[in-house]
Amino acid sequence: MDISIRAIRDLLEMALREDIGIGDITSDSVVPANVMAVGTILSKDDGIVAGLDVAEEIFRMLDPEIIFNRLVSDGERVHFGQNIATAEGSARSILTAERTVVNFLQRLSGIATTTTKYVEAASGYHATIIDTRKTTPGWRALEKYAVRVGGGHNHRFGLYDAVLIKDNHIAAVGGIAKAVKRAREQIPHTMKIEVEVESMAQVREAVKLGADIIMLDNMDADMMSEAVKLIDGKALVEASGGLTLENIPAVAATGVDLISVGALTHSAMPLDISMSICSLKLKGGE
C-alpha cells in the first residue's frame, strides 16, 4: 500500500471510537469471551478491491491477536460471491470490528471500481484520468489512494502543493494576467501554474502568459478540440466539468492530456461487501 498507515491512523481510531463508544454491548453480552471464530469477507458484486491494508490495520488496532489473511490483492478484479479475506481470532473482536472494516472496504473499493470504468472509457487515447479535491473530509489520502488502485492518477492533494488559478481567483484580482503575475512573484521557480479557462479568449490569454497547464472548464467537445489546436503543445491541457462515463470517449478524442473527474470520489457507489462468521470453537479447546 503506497500510503502511510501513520497518516490515516487518527481516522481509523476515530472510526472505531465512533462505532464502539464505551463498548460493543451486543457482542460482549451475547458472545462468550473464549469463543474463537473465522470471519470471511466476501464481495457481493463485481468490482475492484481497495483497502485491504486498512482492514488489516483496523483488526490489528482492536485486537493484535487477530490473524488477517488476504485472498486477493488491492487492484484485483473480484466477482459476485468471491471471498476477499479472512480474519481469525476472538469472535467478539471480529464482530466488533466488522462494520468499520466493511465500511472502509466498501467505500474504497467503490472508488477504485468507478475509476477503472472511467480509465477504460478513455482507453485508446493518451488522456489520463485524474481526481479532484472533491473528497470526503478526512478521507482524502485514502480516497486518492483508491483512485490510484483503480488505474487513475492524482491531481493536487490540497491547496498547498500546486497553483490552480480558478474563476473566483480571477474575479478576485481582476483578470488572468494579474493572477498569473502575482502567483509568479510568490511561488518557487520549480512550481507550475495551472489556469482555469471558460472561453477561447481566455485560452489565448493563458497561452500568451505561459501557463504550464490550462484547464478547459465545462467546454463541449468541439470547443475543446479548438482549444487543443490553439494551445498546440505549449501547455498541458486538462478537461474538467460535466464529465460522465458516456462523454469521456468524446472528450478524450479531442486530444486533451488530462481529464479530471470529481465523480471518482464524490459520487462513487460503494462496492457491496459483507462479512460472515463461521468455524466457531472455544479457545484452547475448552
C-alpha positions as CSV (number, residue, x, y, z in Angstrom):
1,M,0.0,0.0,0.0
2,D,1.6,3.3,-1.1
3,I,0.1,5.3,1.8
4,S,1.4,5.6,5.3
5,I,-0.8,3.9,7.9
6,R,0.5,6.6,10.3
7,A,-1.1,9.2,8.1
8,I,-4.5,7.7,8.5
9,R,-4.3,6.2,12.0
10,D,-6.2,9.0,13.6
11,L,-9.0,8.5,11.1
12,L,-9.2,4.8,11.9
13,E,-9.1,5.4,15.6
14,M,-11.9,7.9,15.3
15,A,-14.0,5.5,13.2
16,L,-13.6,2.8,15.8
17,R,-14.5,5.2,18.7
18,E,-17.5,6.4,16.8
19,D,-18.9,2.9,16.4
20,I,-17.8,1.3,19.7
21,G,-18.2,4.1,22.2
22,I,-17.9,2.6,25.7
23,G,-18.1,-1.0,24.3
24,D,-19.9,-3.4,22.0
25,I,-22.8,-4.2,24.2
26,T,-24.3,-6.9,22.0
27,S,-21.1,-8.9,21.3
28,D,-19.9,-8.6,24.9
29,S,-23.2,-9.7,26.4
30,V,-24.1,-12.5,23.9
31,V,-20.7,-14.0,22.8
32,P,-18.6,-15.7,25.5
33,A,-15.0,-14.3,25.7
34,N,-13.4,-17.7,24.9
35,V,-15.2,-18.2,21.6
36,M,-12.9,-18.1,18.6
37,A,-14.1,-17.7,15.0
38,V,-13.2,-17.1,11.4
39,G,-14.8,-14.1,9.7
40,T,-14.9,-14.3,5.9
41,I,-15.1,-11.1,3.9
42,L,-16.7,-11.5,0.6
43,S,-17.8,-9.4,-2.4
44,K,-21.4,-9.4,-3.4
45,D,-20.7,-7.5,-6.6
46,D,-18.2,-7.3,-9.4
47,G,-15.5,-4.7,-9.0
48,I,-12.0,-3.7,-8.0
49,V,-10.8,-4.3,-4.4
50,A,-9.1,-1.5,-2.4
51,G,-8.4,-1.0,1.3
52,L,-7.1,-4.4,2.5
53,D,-4.3,-2.8,4.4
54,V,-6.8,-0.6,6.1
55,A,-8.9,-3.6,7.0
56,E,-6.0,-5.4,8.5
57,E,-4.9,-2.3,10.5
58,I,-8.4,-1.9,12.0
59,F,-8.4,-5.5,13.1
60,R,-4.9,-5.1,14.5
61,M,-5.7,-1.9,16.4
62,L,-8.7,-3.6,18.0
63,D,-7.1,-6.9,18.7
64,P,-3.4,-7.6,17.8
65,E,-4.0,-11.4,18.1
66,I,-6.4,-11.4,15.1
67,I,-4.8,-13.1,12.1
68,F,-5.8,-11.4,8.8
69,N,-5.4,-13.4,5.6
70,R,-5.8,-11.8,2.1
71,L,-7.2,-14.0,-0.6
72,V,-6.8,-11.2,-3.2
73,S,-4.7,-8.0,-3.6
74,D,-5.7,-4.4,-3.9
75,G,-6.3,-3.6,-7.5
76,E,-7.6,-7.1,-8.3
77,R,-10.9,-7.6,-10.0
78,V,-13.4,-9.7,-8.0
79,H,-16.8,-11.1,-8.8
80,F,-20.0,-11.8,-7.0
81,G,-19.6,-14.3,-4.2
82,Q,-15.8,-14.2,-4.3
83,N,-14.0,-14.3,-0.9
84,I,-11.7,-11.4,-0.4
85,A,-10.1,-12.1,3.0
86,T,-10.5,-13.9,6.3
87,A,-10.0,-12.8,9.9
88,E,-9.3,-15.4,12.6
89,G,-9.4,-14.8,16.3
90,S,-11.7,-13.7,19.1
91,A,-15.3,-13.8,17.9
92,R,-16.1,-10.8,20.0
93,S,-13.2,-8.8,18.4
94,I,-14.1,-9.8,14.9
95,L,-17.8,-8.8,15.4
96,T,-16.8,-5.5,17.0
97,A,-14.5,-4.6,14.1
98,E,-16.9,-5.9,11.4
99,R,-18.8,-2.7,10.4
100,T,-15.8,-0.4,10.5
101,V,-13.8,-2.8,8.4
102,V,-16.6,-3.3,5.8
103,N,-17.4,0.4,5.6
104,F,-13.8,1.3,4.6
105,L,-13.6,-1.6,2.2
106,Q,-16.9,-0.8,0.5
107,R,-16.1,2.9,0.1
108,L,-12.5,2.5,-1.2
109,S,-13.4,-0.5,-3.5
110,G,-16.3,1.6,-4.9
111,I,-13.9,4.4,-5.8
112,A,-11.4,2.0,-7.3
113,T,-14.2,0.4,-9.3
114,T,-15.6,3.7,-10.6
115,T,-12.1,4.9,-11.5
116,T,-11.4,1.8,-13.5
117,K,-14.6,2.3,-15.5
118,Y,-13.5,5.9,-16.4
119,V,-10.0,4.7,-17.3
120,E,-11.5,2.0,-19.6
121,A,-13.8,4.6,-21.2
122,A,-10.7,6.7,-22.1
123,S,-8.6,3.8,-23.4
124,G,-7.2,4.1,-26.8
125,Y,-6.4,7.8,-26.3
126,H,-3.4,9.3,-24.5
127,A,-5.6,11.2,-21.9
128,T,-5.0,10.4,-18.3
129,I,-8.0,10.2,-15.8
130,I,-7.3,12.2,-12.7
131,D,-9.2,13.0,-9.5
132,T,-10.1,16.3,-7.7
133,R,-10.3,17.7,-4.2
134,K,-14.0,16.7,-4.0
135,T,-13.3,14.1,-1.4
136,T,-14.9,13.1,1.9
137,P,-13.4,15.3,4.7
138,G,-10.7,13.4,6.5
139,W,-10.6,10.6,3.9
140,R,-8.6,12.4,1.2
141,A,-5.4,10.3,1.4
142,L,-7.4,7.1,1.3
143,E,-9.8,8.1,-1.5
144,K,-6.9,9.3,-3.6
145,Y,-5.1,6.0,-2.9
146,A,-8.2,4.2,-4.1
147,V,-8.2,6.3,-7.4
148,R,-4.6,5.1,-8.0
149,V,-5.6,1.5,-7.3
150,G,-8.3,1.9,-9.9
151,G,-5.8,3.0,-12.5
152,G,-6.3,6.7,-12.2
153,H,-3.9,9.4,-11.2
154,N,-4.0,12.2,-8.6
155,H,-4.4,15.9,-9.1
156,R,-3.0,18.2,-6.4
157,F,-3.5,16.8,-2.9
158,G,-4.5,20.1,-1.3
159,L,-4.4,23.9,-1.6
160,Y,-0.7,23.9,-0.5
161,D,1.0,21.8,-3.2
162,A,0.1,23.4,-6.5
163,V,-1.1,26.6,-8.0
164,L,-4.6,26.4,-9.7
165,I,-6.0,29.8,-10.6
166,K,-9.7,29.4,-10.9
167,D,-12.6,31.7,-11.9
168,N,-13.1,33.1,-8.4
169,H,-9.4,33.9,-8.1
170,I,-9.5,35.6,-11.5
171,A,-12.6,37.6,-10.4
172,A,-11.0,38.5,-7.0
173,V,-7.9,40.2,-8.6
174,G,-9.4,41.5,-11.9
175,G,-8.1,39.2,-14.6
176,I,-5.9,36.2,-15.6
177,A,-2.9,38.3,-16.2
178,K,-2.9,39.8,-12.7
179,A,-3.4,36.4,-11.1
180,V,-0.6,34.8,-13.0
181,K,1.8,37.7,-12.4
182,R,1.1,37.6,-8.6
183,A,1.5,33.8,-8.5
184,R,4.9,34.0,-10.3
185,E,6.1,36.6,-7.8
186,Q,5.3,34.4,-4.9
187,I,5.9,30.7,-5.7
188,P,9.2,28.8,-6.2
189,H,10.5,28.6,-9.7
190,T,10.0,24.8,-9.6
191,M,6.3,25.1,-9.2
192,K,3.9,25.0,-12.2
193,I,0.9,27.3,-12.7
194,E,-2.4,26.0,-13.9
195,V,-5.2,28.3,-15.1
196,E,-8.9,27.5,-15.5
197,V,-10.5,29.0,-18.6
198,E,-14.0,29.1,-19.9
199,S,-13.7,30.7,-23.3
200,M,-11.4,30.8,-26.3
201,A,-10.3,34.3,-25.4
202,Q,-9.2,33.1,-22.0
203,V,-7.4,30.2,-23.7
204,R,-5.4,32.6,-25.9
205,E,-4.6,34.7,-22.9
206,A,-3.4,31.8,-20.8
207,V,-1.2,30.6,-23.6
208,K,0.3,34.1,-24.1
209,L,1.0,34.3,-20.3
210,G,2.9,31.0,-20.4
211,A,0.6,28.9,-18.2
212,D,2.0,25.4,-17.7
213,I,-1.4,23.7,-17.5
214,I,-4.7,25.1,-19.0
215,M,-7.9,23.7,-17.6
216,L,-10.8,23.8,-20.0
217,D,-13.8,24.2,-17.8
218,N,-17.3,23.0,-19.0
219,M,-16.5,23.2,-22.7
220,D,-18.2,21.0,-25.2
221,A,-16.1,18.6,-27.3
222,D,-15.9,20.9,-30.3
223,M,-14.6,23.8,-28.3
224,M,-12.1,21.5,-26.5
225,S,-10.8,20.4,-29.9
226,E,-10.4,24.0,-31.0
227,A,-8.6,24.9,-27.7
228,V,-6.2,21.9,-28.0
229,K,-5.2,23.0,-31.5
230,L,-4.7,26.6,-30.3
231,I,-2.6,25.5,-27.4
232,D,-0.6,23.3,-29.7
233,G,1.6,21.6,-27.1
234,K,2.6,24.9,-25.3
235,A,0.9,23.7,-22.1
236,L,-0.7,20.5,-20.8
237,V,-4.4,20.6,-21.4
238,E,-6.9,19.4,-18.8
239,A,-10.6,18.9,-19.4
240,S,-12.9,19.5,-16.4
241,G,-16.6,19.9,-15.6
242,G,-19.7,17.9,-16.6
243,L,-17.8,14.7,-17.4
244,T,-19.6,11.4,-17.4
245,L,-18.8,7.8,-18.5
246,E,-20.9,8.5,-21.6
247,N,-19.0,11.5,-22.8
248,I,-15.4,10.5,-21.7
249,P,-14.6,8.9,-25.1
250,A,-15.5,12.0,-27.0
251,V,-13.6,14.2,-24.6
252,A,-10.5,12.0,-24.8
253,A,-10.7,12.1,-28.6
254,T,-10.2,15.9,-28.5
255,G,-6.6,15.4,-27.7
256,V,-6.6,16.7,-24.1
257,D,-3.8,15.4,-21.8
258,L,-5.8,15.2,-18.6
259,I,-9.4,14.6,-17.7
260,S,-10.3,15.5,-14.1
261,V,-13.4,13.8,-12.7
262,G,-14.9,14.7,-9.4
263,A,-17.3,11.8,-9.6
264,L,-14.5,9.4,-8.9
265,T,-14.7,10.3,-5.3
266,H,-17.9,12.3,-4.7
267,S,-20.3,10.0,-6.5
268,A,-18.8,6.6,-6.4
269,M,-21.2,3.8,-5.3
270,P,-19.8,1.6,-2.6
271,L,-18.9,-2.0,-3.7
272,D,-21.3,-4.4,-1.9
273,I,-19.1,-6.2,0.6
274,S,-20.0,-8.2,3.7
275,M,-18.6,-10.5,6.3
276,S,-19.9,-13.8,7.7
277,I,-18.8,-15.6,10.8
278,C,-18.0,-19.3,10.7
279,S,-15.8,-22.0,12.2
280,L,-16.6,-21.4,15.8
281,K,-14.6,-23.0,18.5
282,L,-13.6,-22.5,22.1
283,K,-10.2,-21.0,22.9
284,G,-7.7,-23.7,24.0
285,G,-10.2,-26.4,23.0
286,E,-12.1,-25.9,26.3
